[in-house]
Structure formats: structure tokens, C-alpha cells
Amino acid sequence: MDRKSHVIIGSGINSLVAAAMLAVKGDRVTVLEREATLGGCMRTEEATLPGFRHDVMATTFVLFLTGPAWAALGKDLERHGLKLCHARHPTAVLRPDGSSLVLATDRAANIAAWNALSPGDGDRHAEDVGRVERDAPFLFGLLGGALWSRQTAKLVGGQAWKRGPRGLAEWFGHALTPARAWLETGYTSPLVQALWAPWGLHAGLTPEAPTSGQMGRVIAFALEAAGAPVVEGGAGRAVEAFARLIEEKGGSIRTNADVARIVHAGGRVTGVELAGGEHVAATSILASVTPGQLYGRLLADADLPREKEATRRFQHGRGNFQLHYALDRPPEWLTPGLEDVALIHLTDGIDAVSKSANEGERGMLPEMPTICVGQPHRLDSSRCPEGKAVLWLQIPDGPRVLKGDAKGEIETDGVWTDEVRERFADRIEAILARHIRDFASIRLARRAYSPADLKAMNMNLVGGDPYGGACGIDQFFLWRPFKHSRGGETPLKGLLHIGASTHPGPGLGGGSGFLAAKALGA
Ligand SMILES: Cc1cc2nc3c(=O)[nH]c(=O)nc-3n(C[C@H](O)[C@H](O)[C@H](O)COP(=O)(O)OP(=O)(O)OC[C@H]3O[C@@H](n4cnc5c(N)ncnc54)[C@H](O)[C@@H]3O)c2cc1C
């Protein structure tokens, strides 16, 4: 057997990044995906009507574009057909009273607009994103780098030297600030507060969670600098570009290949066994799965009491709910200025986000869910027939374990039945329709995915948790997936744990796949 042959379990972004980097390096890679479709959370389908292409799950590639995997692979992926489409207005908020605020990819314009809204708010924005920019090497080194490494030790040491120990402690104190504190003490305009309040949800946090303020500032910086790009033709096209690159470099990719067991002997992995019994040998294995699957299924026979106990304590986050529309024409928003915005949040602000997230956290269908509306057709005309439109709606504060309805209207016995899903979709649609002229008459079709539906498409989405595990500080950074983890290392030689459940966490950045490939010499 080739000394450097890697089996990669799963075909999400982290697996594809690792497979591509290792294949480019010249190693042998085999990607094994249990579903019939490659890509994990990157999946494009005609989910409503023929000719309407929907990103069923993930759609926004800003984390990929701004991350190290893009720097390593972007040129090769573009050669294989990946093209990103941009909008001048990455995000906006639309409040129930119809007031709105739009972010531009132009810092000076944002500063001027927000100072006009409330004197000082624009200057504060300049300060917030300016600080992220100044701190970028340190901040992004921590957010995306291998934390247990000489490089990170040097980075932190350098900062302690530059700022002094007290200055560094102060820096971390700021980094821990929750979004509520950041926004309430920083900005006086309710619109500016409402613009950023929901963004922490996309990092798996709530407005009161430590670090949600820092994540909010980082997201503000990234959206303003890089926009909210989508892939031309849909996220599935990114998967195709990865697959072509991996195969061009001699890698092999298989679908309908469910890995049932990781085979090991004497503390080292030797290969995997598929559900049908087939054995695939490898010198190293990269497993993009949840801790529950890794230690509960794939390594059920291994004597690893510490990992198994830590897995028992591993916590998943809120469930995600997706809703897609095919429209007869682009939506005419009753509030002007939203036509060309990539992602619009419908929420009243911090309290509203906090309430809906808390309801979702407690297993309740939120009374007034926080809704993120994507308009991919404005960035990429290939998504639907000319003159038509598609909408991508995400509700990031759904219940993972369904216990009831915060509004007391939808009957549930704890199961995501079709009836519960469609009635919850009706609630979301009623909120959306209030803001779009004649919505009922332009609505051609809709398709809803409950957290249970998402899980059925990708077993890593436990309870519809889109982020591979709760993202509170106790289960992030140094402590992801486990308190005792050293990144993606495992007790078995040759086995690396990657994917959203591991540092640097979820999103389309492909960070853990990148770090694993680097650790293997790519
Ligand atoms: C609905 C939704 C919307 C999102 N929107 C965005 C967005 O717009 N932008 C963004 O940056 N992030 C978004 N996210 C988050 C982001 O998509 C995920 O964090 C990220 O894609 C996870 O990638 P991953 O590498 O961990 O693998 P995943 O994409 O989770 O894929 C894992 C793959 O492994 C396969 N697998 C699991 N077990 C086995 C096994 N035993 N054998 C073989 N194969 C196996 C699964 O079938 C799956 O295909 C979204 C997530 C969801 C669910």
C-alpha cells in the first residue's frame, strides 16, 4: 500500500478542501460519501419547480472567500468552473414597522449613512471594523489557525510583548463581550443595533452569549470587505469544481459509500469498513462526522473511555429551518432599497432576536422567528428562468428537540410531522408577505425543510443543528470538540477528526479540512 493514502469520510466542505489539498500535493485520496449526492451542506436542487435552482442548505461563501482554503485552492477551483457572484449590498435589516438599514461594501458610505442616522454611530462602526482590520493577523490566526501549535504560541507571545500582559488580557476581555453589550453600549440607533443583532445566530450564538459581540464585529468587517457571495449556478457547482480537481489529481470519490467502522489495531488506524462489508485500506483517515458518530458508531469497538464520556457531554445547538420560494417575478419590497441586498433579516432588533433564539433553545417554535431572506437571483441570473425569482429563507432559531409552540397555535407531540412543518412555514410566510407587494400573486411554489428533514439529508446535522454542535465558548476554540481536545487529533494514530464539530467550527470556510491537510504535509 502507498505510504500516503488517505480515506476521507464525508464530502462536506472540510472533506473536499482536505482531499483537494492532499491530491494536489500528490497523495492518494479516497472520499467516501454515504449519500447519493456529494457536498454535505452544499446541495443545489430544483426543489420547487423545474428551472428554479435552490441552494437547499448553505449558500453564502464569504467564509470560504476570506479563508486560507480559498487562497490555497481558489485558482484551481476557478479553472474547474467555480465562479463567485457578488452583490453591492451584502445585508440589511427590515423591521416590522417597515424601517430598514442596508450595508454597502463601501466603508465610507456606511460611516456617513450611520452618522446621519445617529451622530457617532458611523464613527463607532469605523472604529469596530477598523479594529478587526488592525488585529487581523492575530484575530484570524486564533479564529482559524491550529491553536496547539508553535505558530499560535508565537502569535500570542508576540501580542503579549506588544500589548503587555495586561493589555492582552484586556484584548481578550473585549473579545468575550456579548453582542447585546457591544450593541447597546456602542450604538444608539435601533436600526444599527437591529442590523447586527441577528448575525450572531449565524455563528451559532445568541445576543447574550460571550464572544457574540466579537463574532458580530468580525462578520461586519467580512461582509463589508468581501460581501456575501454565492456560487454561480448554486453551491452544488462548487462541489463539482472540487470533484473535478480531486479527480484530475488522481483522487477517487465515491457516493453511496457509508462508512460503518474505522478499523484499527495496536492504537493505529488501518482503514475503514463500509456498511456493505467492503474494506478500504488507508494510512490515514480524516473523519468529518460528529463526535456522537465517531465514538458511538465508527469506533464503537474501541476502548476510549475519555472520548466516550466527553461525547456524552457534547451538546448540539438549535435546529435550522429552511424555506424556499419560486416567484413569478422579483419581489417588490414595500420598503425601498432592498432589491439588490443579498441577505435581509426580518427582525425588530436585539430583544426580538433574543426572544426567538431563547424559544428555539427551549424547544419551542418561536412566536416571531428571526428570518434571514436571501435573494440569490439578484446575484446570479442562472438560478431561475428570466424574469422570475427565487428566495432562500433560513430560520436559525428553530428547536432541535421539539417541545411546543411559543405562540400556542401549532399542535405538536414532539415530532416534526409534515403538518407541523407546513404550519410553521405558514407563520414565516405571513411575516414575509407583509413586506412584499402582492406576495400571494407572485408565489409560484414553496418548499420547506424542517430540522428533521435536514438531518435526513445529512446525518451530521443532529436535530437539524447546522453547526455540528453548540458554539458557546465552553465548546469552541481550545475546547472543540472536547475540553481536552488538541484540535482534530484523536487517541488513534492516523485518525484526524475534521468537520464543523472540530476547531475552527462550522461554516463554509473549510478550516478544519485545511488544517488537517497542512498537518499531513500539504
Ligand atoms: C441549512 C444550512 C444552511 C447553512 N448556511 C450556511 C451559509 O450560507 N454559509 C456558511 O458559511 N455556512 C452555512 N451553514 C453551515 C455550513 O454549511 C456547515 O457548517 C458546513 O458546510 C459543514 O461542513 P462539514 O465539512 O462539517 O460537512 P457537512 O457539510 O456536514 O457534510 C458531512 C458529510 O459527511 C457525510 N457523512 C457523515 N457520516 C458519514 C459516514 N459514516 N460515511 C460516509 N459519509 C458520511 C454526510 O452525509 C455529509 O454529506 C449552513 C448549514 C445548514 C445546515
The ligand as an SDF file (V2000), in Angstrom:
LIG
                    3D

 53 58  0  0  0  0  0  0  0  0999 V2000
  -29.3600   24.7420    6.2650 C   0  0  0  0  0  0  0  0  0  0  0  0
  -27.9610   25.2390    6.4380 C   0  0  0  0  0  0  0  0  0  0  0  0
  -27.5770   26.4580    5.9170 C   0  0  0  0  0  0  0  0  0  0  0  0
  -26.2790   26.9270    6.0920 C   0  0  0  0  0  0  0  0  0  0  0  0
  -25.9140   28.0950    5.5060 N   0  0  0  0  0  0  0  0  0  0  0  0
  -24.6170   28.4600    5.5130 C   0  0  0  0  0  0  0  0  0  0  0  0
  -24.1640   29.5220    4.6910 C   0  0  0  0  0  0  0  0  0  0  0  0
  -24.9280   30.1040    3.9050 O   0  0  0  0  0  0  0  0  0  0  0  0
  -22.8470   29.8710    4.7750 N   0  0  0  0  0  0  0  0  0  0  0  0
  -21.9780   29.2220    5.5990 C   0  0  0  0  0  0  0  0  0  0  0  0
  -20.7940   29.5930    5.6460 O   0  0  0  0  0  0  0  0  0  0  0  0
  -22.3750   28.1750    6.3540 N   0  0  0  0  0  0  0  0  0  0  0  0
  -23.6670   27.7690    6.2970 C   0  0  0  0  0  0  0  0  0  0  0  0
  -24.0700   26.6780    7.0210 N   0  0  0  0  0  0  0  0  0  0  0  0
  -23.0790   25.9460    7.8140 C   0  0  0  0  0  0  0  0  0  0  0  0
  -22.1620   25.1280    6.9190 C   0  0  0  0  0  0  0  0  0  0  0  0
  -22.8420   24.7380    5.7640 O   0  0  0  0  0  0  0  0  0  0  0  0
  -21.6570   23.8950    7.6280 C   0  0  0  0  0  0  0  0  0  0  0  0
  -21.0880   24.2370    8.8720 O   0  0  0  0  0  0  0  0  0  0  0  0
  -20.5710   23.2000    6.7990 C   0  0  0  0  0  0  0  0  0  0  0  0
  -20.9740   23.0710    5.4540 O   0  0  0  0  0  0  0  0  0  0  0  0
  -20.2690   21.8450    7.3830 C   0  0  0  0  0  0  0  0  0  0  0  0
  -19.2840   21.2380    6.6110 O   0  0  0  0  0  0  0  0  0  0  0  0
  -18.6090   19.8770    7.0460 P   0  0  0  0  0  0  0  0  0  0  0  0
  -17.3410   19.8030    6.3120 O   0  0  0  0  0  0  0  0  0  0  0  0
  -18.5880   19.7490    8.5160 O   0  0  0  0  0  0  0  0  0  0  0  0
  -19.5330   18.7180    6.4780 O   0  0  0  0  0  0  0  0  0  0  0  0
  -21.0500   18.5580    6.0870 P   0  0  0  0  0  0  0  0  0  0  0  0
  -21.4240   19.5480    5.0570 O   0  0  0  0  0  0  0  0  0  0  0  0
  -21.8960   18.4540    7.2860 O   0  0  0  0  0  0  0  0  0  0  0  0
  -21.0130   17.1700    5.3560 O   0  0  0  0  0  0  0  0  0  0  0  0
  -20.7300   15.9770    6.0150 C   0  0  0  0  0  0  0  0  0  0  0  0
  -20.9200   14.8530    5.0220 C   0  0  0  0  0  0  0  0  0  0  0  0
  -20.4430   13.6540    5.6150 O   0  0  0  0  0  0  0  0  0  0  0  0
  -21.2990   12.6100    5.2270 C   0  0  0  0  0  0  0  0  0  0  0  0
  -21.1340   11.5200    6.1810 N   0  0  0  0  0  0  0  0  0  0  0  0
  -21.4350   11.5440    7.5100 C   0  0  0  0  0  0  0  0  0  0  0  0
  -21.1630   10.3630    8.0560 N   0  0  0  0  0  0  0  0  0  0  0  0
  -20.6780    9.5600    7.0690 C   0  0  0  0  0  0  0  0  0  0  0  0
  -20.2370    8.2080    7.0290 C   0  0  0  0  0  0  0  0  0  0  0  0
  -20.2340    7.4220    8.1070 N   0  0  0  0  0  0  0  0  0  0  0  0
  -19.8140    7.7150    5.8340 N   0  0  0  0  0  0  0  0  0  0  0  0
  -19.7930    8.4820    4.7230 C   0  0  0  0  0  0  0  0  0  0  0  0
  -20.2220    9.7610    4.7080 N   0  0  0  0  0  0  0  0  0  0  0  0
  -20.6480   10.3000    5.8770 C   0  0  0  0  0  0  0  0  0  0  0  0
  -22.6660   13.2560    5.2610 C   0  0  0  0  0  0  0  0  0  0  0  0
  -23.5950   12.5050    4.5010 O   0  0  0  0  0  0  0  0  0  0  0  0
  -22.3710   14.6220    4.6640 C   0  0  0  0  0  0  0  0  0  0  0  0
  -22.5060   14.6160    3.2660 O   0  0  0  0  0  0  0  0  0  0  0  0
  -25.3470   26.1700    6.8330 C   0  0  0  0  0  0  0  0  0  0  0  0
  -25.7190   24.9300    7.3490 C   0  0  0  0  0  0  0  0  0  0  0  0
  -27.0030   24.4500    7.1330 C   0  0  0  0  0  0  0  0  0  0  0  0
  -27.3820   23.0940    7.6390 C   0  0  0  0  0  0  0  0  0  0  0  0
  1  2  1  0
  2  3  1  0
  2 52  2  0
  3  4  2  0
  4  5  1  0
  4 50  1  0
  5  6  2  0
  6  7  1  0
  6 13  1  0
  7  8  2  0
  7  9  1  0
  9 10  1  0
 10 11  2  0
 10 12  1  0
 12 13  2  0
 13 14  1  0
 14 15  1  0
 14 50  1  0
 15 16  1  0
 16 17  1  0
 16 18  1  0
 18 19  1  0
 18 20  1  0
 20 21  1  0
 20 22  1  0
 22 23  1  0
 23 24  1  0
 24 25  2  0
 24 26  1  0
 24 27  1  0
 27 28  1  0
 28 29  2  0
 28 30  1  0
 28 31  1  0
 31 32  1  0
 32 33  1  0
 33 34  1  0
 33 48  1  0
 34 35  1  0
 35 36  1  0
 35 46  1  0
 36 37  1  0
 36 45  1  0
 37 38  2  0
 38 39  1  0
 39 40  1  0
 39 45  2  0
 40 41  1  0
 40 42  2  0
 42 43  1  0
 43 44  2  0
 44 45  1  0
 46 47  1  0
 46 48  1  0
 48 49  1  0
 50 51  2  0
 51 52  1  0
 52 53  1  0
M  END
$$$$
